[in-house]
Amino acid sequence: MGSNPTSSATRHERSAGLTRPLRFFVAAGDTFTLKGECRVGRFQDQVALVTGGGQGIGRAISFAFAREGARVVVADLDEEAGNECVDEIQAQGGKARFVPVDVADEAAVQRMMGQVEAEFGVLHHLCNNAGIGYTAPLDQLPMEAFDRVIAVNLKGPLLCVKYGLPLLKAARGASVINIVSTRALMSEPDTESYSASKGGLLALTHALAVSLGPHKIRVNAISPGWIETSSWQKRSARREVVLTERDHRQHPAGRVGRPEDIARAVLFLSDPEADFITGINLVVDGGMTIKMIYEP
């Protein structure tokens, strides 16, 4: 999950940088390795739940938390992707488990949080990354498709926070990260479902930040730009995508984004040292949305 409505691989809103090396995990054949392997990190033995965590940007986020010592709950509708992600993390010394879930299903989210409570009793980090898109001209847009996008992208994060709230409170300083999109701020034609869902998620972010602040729970959003996710899909879905120099030149940063860029941004906002940051929208897009474009 977590795909862009225009293209599931080549146009997903994501990119940024912290103080870590540029590539702290790398592709190695048909698997991924964590440089230095999993180690004692800044989130050692904390619990991190990543929805849509089995592939794409969510997979990179799951690996990033594992590298920093967290116990990662990879939640995904795709069981093949989720189990594969967990197997790779565990093979490299990380701690992870897979929980199948449709985040739009209230009962399924309740069950998921029940499993987290039974196993860990606490939730330090919740990353609402799961998302879908649907592209169609407005007069051809099936309302059931619109409703499904809203249910996954907007209702899903709300359900996860609602039913995860007792566990987040137990952490006494938890962090919620909503993966939004630059589509919350700008649009392409025929993306009403996706844009509306992400705009709503951005508003939900600052509402939750105000409501949950007294409980020492910070809530922030990350809006990715163009992120090339193909190499982070499950093995059966990976394909080679060739990016052109023109693709890279569209970004003031000089390149198309990578899932690792978003993972670093998630770690930054999740860090207790960022405890004065809440309710923000961190746009991570290589500068693409601030670039003024004149058509010839």
KATA-V484239 format. One record per pair of residues at least 6 apart in sequence whose ideal C-beta (glycine too) atoms are under 7 Angstrom apart, sorted by sequence separation. I is the first residue (numbers start at 1). GAP is how many residues later the second one is. If there is no record, write none. Layout:
i & gap
I & GAP
I & GAP
//
This chain:
i & gap
52 & 6
53 & 6
66 & 6
76 & 6
90 & 6
102 & 6
103 & 6
168 & 6
248 & 6
268 & 6
283 & 6
4 & 7
25 & 7
26 & 7
65 & 7
89 & 7
101 & 7
116 & 7
212 & 7
231 & 7
248 & 7
4 & 8
25 & 8
50 & 8
53 & 8
74 & 8
101 & 8
183 & 8
187 & 8
230 & 8
248 & 8
269 & 8
3 & 9
4 & 9
25 & 9
26 & 9
53 & 9
209 & 9
230 & 9
247 & 9
25 & 10
62 & 10
86 & 10
209 & 10
24 & 11
50 & 11
74 & 11
86 & 11
101 & 11
134 & 11
183 & 11
184 & 11
208 & 11
230 & 11
50 & 12
62 & 12
74 & 12
86 & 12
183 & 12
99 & 13
228 & 13
243 & 13
269 & 13
184 & 14
205 & 14
50 & 15
83 & 15
134 & 15
161 & 15
183 & 15
184 & 15
205 & 15
228 & 15
82 & 16
99 & 16
133 & 16
205 & 16
48 & 17
72 & 17
132 & 17
181 & 17
265 & 17
82 & 18
180 & 18
184 & 18
202 & 19
265 & 19
54 & 20
132 & 20
53 & 21
79 & 21
131 & 21
132 & 21
157 & 21
180 & 21
43 & 22
48 & 22
50 & 22
53 & 22
54 & 22
74 & 22
130 & 22
131 & 22
180 & 22
262 & 22
47 & 23
53 & 23
55 & 23
62 & 23
66 & 23
72 & 23
77 & 23
178 & 23
261 & 23
45 & 24
46 & 24
47 & 24
48 & 24
49 & 24
50 & 24
51 & 24
52 & 24
54 & 24
71 & 24
72 & 24
73 & 24
74 & 24
75 & 24
76 & 24
77 & 24
43 & 25
44 & 25
48 & 25
50 & 25
77 & 25
41 & 26
42 & 26
43 & 26
45 & 26
47 & 26
49 & 26
55 & 26
59 & 26
63 & 26
73 & 26
75 & 26
130 & 26
41 & 27
43 & 27
54 & 27
62 & 27
103 & 27
178 & 27
232 & 27
38 & 28
41 & 28
54 & 28
66 & 28
128 & 28
228 & 28
257 & 28
34 & 29
38 & 29
40 & 29
66 & 29
128 & 29
228 & 29
257 & 29
39 & 30
55 & 30
66 & 30
226 & 30
227 & 30
228 & 30
229 & 30
32 & 31
38 & 31
54 & 31
226 & 31
227 & 31
255 & 31
53 & 32
128 & 32
176 & 32
225 & 32
227 & 32
34 & 33
224 & 33
253 & 33
62 & 34
126 & 34
252 & 34
253 & 34
126 & 35
227 & 35
251 & 35
252 & 35
251 & 36
75 & 37
251 & 37
25 & 38
126 & 38
185 & 38
224 & 38
250 & 38
184 & 39
252 & 39
222 & 40
123 & 41
176 & 41
180 & 41
182 & 41
25 & 42
126 & 42
180 & 42
181 & 42
182 & 42
14 & 43
24 & 43
73 & 43
154 & 43
173 & 43
174 & 43
175 & 43
176 & 43
177 & 43
178 & 43
179 & 43
180 & 43
181 & 43
182 & 43
222 & 43
12 & 44
123 & 44
149 & 44
153 & 44
157 & 44
172 & 44
222 & 44
12 & 45
122 & 45
123 & 45
149 & 45
153 & 45
177 & 45
179 & 45
150 & 46
154 & 46
158 & 46
169 & 46
104 & 47
124 & 47
146 & 47
150 & 47
154 & 47
157 & 47
161 & 47
104 & 48
122 & 48
123 & 48
131 & 48
145 & 48
149 & 48
153 & 48
71 & 49
103 & 49
121 & 49
122 & 49
125 & 49
168 & 49
220 & 49
2 & 50
109 & 50
113 & 50
117 & 50
124 & 50
125 & 50
126 & 50
127 & 50
128 & 50
129 & 50
154 & 50
1 & 51
104 & 51
109 & 51
113 & 51
116 & 51
123 & 51
128 & 51
141 & 51
51 & 52
104 & 52
127 & 52
141 & 52
3 & 53
103 & 53
106 & 53
110 & 53
137 & 53
2 & 54
38 & 54
109 & 54
113 & 54
136 & 54
138 & 54
2 & 55
37 & 55
38 & 55
70 & 55
135 & 55
2 & 56
32 & 56
37 & 56
38 & 56
103 & 56
135 & 56
1 & 57
31 & 57
103 & 57
218 & 57
220 & 57
34 & 58
220 & 58
223 & 58
33 & 59
134 & 59
218 & 59
219 & 59
220 & 59
223 & 59
225 & 59
226 & 59
65 & 60
133 & 60
134 & 60
218 & 60
219 & 60
220 & 60
221 & 60
222 & 60
223 & 60
224 & 60
225 & 60
133 & 61
221 & 61
223 & 61
224 & 61
225 & 61
220 & 62
222 & 62
226 & 62
225 & 63
225 & 64
213 & 65
61 & 66
49 & 67
61 & 68
47 & 69
209 & 69
210 & 69
209 & 70
58 & 71
57 & 72
47 & 73
206 & 73
49 & 74
205 & 74
1 & 75
47 & 75
1 & 76
47 & 76
48 & 76
51 & 76
53 & 76
205 & 76
47 & 77
48 & 77
49 & 77
50 & 77
51 & 77
52 & 77
46 & 78
51 & 78
52 & 78
46 & 79
48 & 79
50 & 79
51 & 79
52 & 79
202 & 79
177 & 89
177 & 92
177 & 93
175 & 94
175 & 95
173 & 99
180 & 101
182 & 101
182 & 103
186 & 103
185 & 104
51 & 105
182 & 107
51 & 109
57 & 122
2 & 127
2 & 128
5 & 128
1 & 129
2 & 129
3 & 129
4 & 129
5 & 129
6 & 129
1 & 130
3 & 130
5 & 130
1 & 131
127 & 139
125 & 145
84 & 150
84 & 151
81 & 153
80 & 154
80 & 156
57 & 167
13 & 168
13 & 169
13 & 170
57 & 170
57 & 172
60 & 172
56 & 173
59 & 173
56 & 176
2 & 177
55 & 177
56 & 177
55 & 178
55 & 179
54 & 180
6 & 182
5 & 186
5 & 189
60 & 199
64 & 199
68 & 199
60 & 200
61 & 201
57 & 202
60 & 202
61 & 202
64 & 202
56 & 203
60 & 203
64 & 203
27 & 204
30 & 205
57 & 205
61 & 205
15 & 209
13 & 210
14 & 210
15 & 210
13 & 211
14 & 211
12 & 212
13 & 212
15 & 212
14 & 213
13 & 214
11 & 215
12 & 215
12 & 217
10 & 218
9 & 219
9 & 220
9 & 221
42 & 229
10 & 231
9 & 232
25 & 235
23 & 237
15 & 242
14 & 243
17 & 244
20 & 244
14 & 245
16 & 245
15 & 246
16 & 246
18 & 246
14 & 247
15 & 247
17 & 247
14 & 248
16 & 248
16 & 249
18 & 249
18 & 250
16 & 268
15 & 269
14 & 270
15 & 270
15 & 271
13 & 272
//
